[in-house]
Amino acid sequence: MIKEFFDFKKLKKEWIYFGAITLVLVLVSWYYAHGWGYNKASIMLDGKKITVDEIDDEIESLRDDLAAIEEDVAEAEEEQSNKQAELSQMSTEYDEVTSIINQRDDVQKEYDKLSKQVEEKNGEIKALTQQISDKQKELDVITKGIIVKKKEPRVLVAGVFIAGKDIPPGRYKVEPNRGSGNYFVNDGAKVNIILGKGDDFYLPEYVFELDEGDEIEATLSVKYTLVE
């Protein structure tokens, strides 16, 4: 009886050891199986069966692609910022050019207006020039007539005359029209001669300047001829 008790006790102890060892083996097996199963586990993605490792690789690749894309986005944003600055500058230049063009149009309109006015004035000047030419011809005719008339000798009878009233002032050559006699200007203070012909005592002609207001006194008929 006692032997059986000790045999049972020994058997129970062996079972405990066996159970413990079995549990340890199961845990170790489960750990490795879980790790191997995790690494070897697979799913269906886009119709393809891929493992967890392949998923990790794909994720890493996608992360690399994402990083590259983010870098491209940063470069694109920087380029976009530069382009925006260029666009802003071009917009300013465009406004300036547009302003210049508008000013040019205004200047062109003003130029055309002034050109038309100049053309009209040229027409007026041409017409006035023609009028001046016509008037000059008329004036020449009148002036020539006056010159001819002024240069024609003028005869004053014996008497007293005032320059500027009876005869125009000027440089004259005086000579007797007929006969002989005394010829005085300003009571003899300016001219005091005897005009006549046929005798050395008489002067056949005399030239002097007759001024405005001079008083002429002659005892004979005198011919007056303007001289240069």
C-alpha positions in Angstrom: 0.0 0.0 0.0 2.7 2.4 1.0 4.7 1.3 -2.1 1.7 2.0 -4.3 1.3 5.4 -2.7 4.9 6.2 -3.4 4.6 4.9 -7.0 1.5 7.1 -7.5 3.3 10.0 -6.0 6.3 9.4 -8.3 4.0 9.0 -11.3 2.2 12.2 -10.5 5.5 14.1 -10.2 6.6 12.7 -13.6 3.4 13.9 -15.1 3.9 17.3 -13.7 7.4 17.4 -15.2 6.1 16.1 -18.5 3.3 18.7 -18.5 5.6 21.5 -17.8 8.0 20.4 -20.5 5.1 20.0 -22.9 3.8 23.5 -22.0 7.2 25.0 -22.6 7.5 23.2 -26.0 4.0 24.4 -26.9 4.8 28.0 -26.0 8.1 27.8 -27.9 6.4 26.2 -30.9 3.6 28.8 -30.8 6.1 31.7 -30.7 8.0 30.4 -33.7 4.9 29.4 -35.5 3.4 32.8 -34.8 6.5 34.6 -36.1 6.7 32.3 -39.1 3.0 32.5 -39.7 3.1 36.3 -39.5 6.0 36.6 -41.9 4.4 34.0 -44.2 0.8 35.3 -43.9 -0.6 36.5 -47.2 -3.6 38.5 -48.5 -5.2 39.2 -51.8 -4.4 42.7 -53.2 -5.5 43.8 -56.6 -6.1 40.2 -57.5 -2.6 39.2 -56.4 -1.6 37.1 -53.4 1.1 38.9 -51.5 2.8 38.3 -48.1 3.3 40.7 -45.2 6.9 41.2 -46.1 5.9 42.1 -49.6 3.4 44.5 -48.1 6.1 46.1 -45.9 8.3 46.4 -49.0 5.4 48.0 -50.9 4.7 50.4 -48.1 8.4 51.4 -47.9 8.4 51.9 -51.7 5.3 53.9 -51.5 6.8 56.0 -48.7 9.8 56.6 -50.9 7.6 57.5 -53.8 5.6 59.8 -51.5 8.8 61.5 -50.3 9.8 62.0 -53.9 6.4 63.4 -54.8 6.5 65.7 -51.8 9.9 66.9 -52.9 8.5 67.4 -56.5 5.6 69.3 -55.0 7.9 71.5 -53.0 9.9 72.2 -56.2 6.7 72.8 -58.1 5.4 75.2 -55.4 8.7 77.1 -55.5 8.6 77.3 -59.3 5.0 78.4 -59.1 6.0 81.1 -56.7 8.7 82.3 -59.0 6.3 82.2 -62.0 3.8 84.1 -59.9 6.4 86.8 -59.2 7.3 86.9 -62.9 3.6 87.2 -63.8 3.2 90.0 -61.3 6.2 91.8 -62.8 4.9 91.2 -66.3 1.5 92.5 -65.2 3.1 95.7 -64.0 5.1 96.0 -67.2 1.9 95.3 -69.2 0.1 98.1 -67.3 3.0 100.5 -68.0 3.1 99.5 -71.7 -0.7 99.8 -71.9 -0.5 103.3 -70.3 2.2 104.3 -72.9 0.1 102.9 -75.7 -2.9 104.9 -74.5 -0.7 108.0 -74.2 0.6 107.3 -77.7 -3.0 107.1 -79.0 -3.8 110.4 -77.2 -0.6 112.0 -78.7 -1.5 110.6 -82.1 -5.0 112.1 -81.9 -3.5 115.4 -80.8 -0.9 115.2 -83.5 -3.7 114.5 -86.1 -5.7 117.4 -84.8 -2.8 119.8 -84.9 -1.8 118.5 -88.4 -5.3 119.3 -89.6 -5.1 122.7 -88.0 -1.7 123.3 -89.6 -3.1 122.2 -92.9 -6.0 124.6 -92.5 -3.6 127.4 -91.5 -1.5 126.6 -94.5 -4.5 127.0 -96.7 -5.3 130.4 -95.0 -1.7 131.4 -95.4 -1.7 130.5 -99.0 -4.8 132.5 -99.6 -3.4 135.4 -97.6 -0.1 135.2 -99.5 -2.1 135.4 -102.7 -4.0 138.4 -101.4 -0.7 140.0 -100.4 0.8 139.3 -103.8 -2.3 140.9 -105.4 -2.1 143.8 -103.1 1.6 144.2 -103.7 1.0 144.3 -107.4 -1.6 147.0 -106.8 0.8 148.8 -104.5 3.6 148.5 -107.0 1.4 150.1 -109.6 0.4 152.9 -107.3 4.0 153.4 -105.9 5.5 153.4 -109.4 2.9 156.0 -110.4 3.8 158.1 -107.3 7.5 157.6 -107.9 7.1 158.7 -111.5 5.0 161.6 -110.5 7.4 162.6 -107.7 10.3 162.5 -110.1 8.6 164.6 -112.6 9.8 168.2 -112.2 7.4 170.5 -110.4 7.0 174.1 -111.2 6.0 176.8 -108.7 5.4 180.4 -109.7 7.0 183.3 -108.0 5.8 183.7 -104.5 6.1 182.4 -100.9 5.7 178.7 -100.2 6.0 176.3 -97.1 7.7 172.9 -97.4 5.3 170.2 -96.3 2.3 172.2 -97.3 2.9 173.5 -100.8 5.7 171.1 -101.8 6.9 167.9 -100.1 10.2 168.0 -98.3 13.1 166.3 -100.0 16.4 166.9 -101.8 15.7 169.1 -104.8 17.5 170.6 -107.7 16.0 174.1 -108.3 16.5 175.9 -111.6 14.7 178.9 -113.3 11.6 178.0 -115.2 12.0 181.2 -117.1 13.6 184.5 -116.5 15.8 185.2 -113.4 15.3 186.4 -109.9 16.1 186.0 -106.2 15.6 182.7 -104.4 15.5 182.6 -100.6 14.8 179.9 -98.0 14.1 180.9 -94.4 14.8 184.6 -95.2 18.1 183.7 -96.8 19.5 181.9 -93.8 19.4 178.5 -95.5 19.5 179.5 -99.3 20.3 182.9 -100.7 20.9 182.8 -104.5 20.0 184.5 -107.8 18.6 182.0 -110.3 18.9 182.7 -114.1 20.6 181.8 -117.3 22.9 183.6 -119.8 25.0 185.5 -117.2 27.8 184.4 -115.0 26.2 186.3 -112.2 23.2 184.0 -112.2 23.1 180.3 -111.1 21.5 178.0 -113.7 20.7 175.4 -110.9 21.1 174.7 -107.3 20.7 171.5 -105.1 19.7 171.5 -101.5 17.7 169.7 -98.8 14.2 171.1 -98.3 13.0 170.3 -94.8 9.5 170.3 -93.3 8.4 173.8 -92.5 11.1 175.6 -94.5 9.8 178.9 -96.0 10.5 179.5 -99.7 10.5 183.0 -101.2 11.1 183.4 -105.0 10.8 186.3 -107.4 10.7 184.0 -110.4 9.0 180.8 -111.6 11.1 177.9 -110.3 11.3 174.3 -111.5 11.9 171.7 -108.7 13.3 168.2 -109.5 13.8 165.5 -106.9 17.2 164.1 -106.8 18.8 161.1 -104.9 
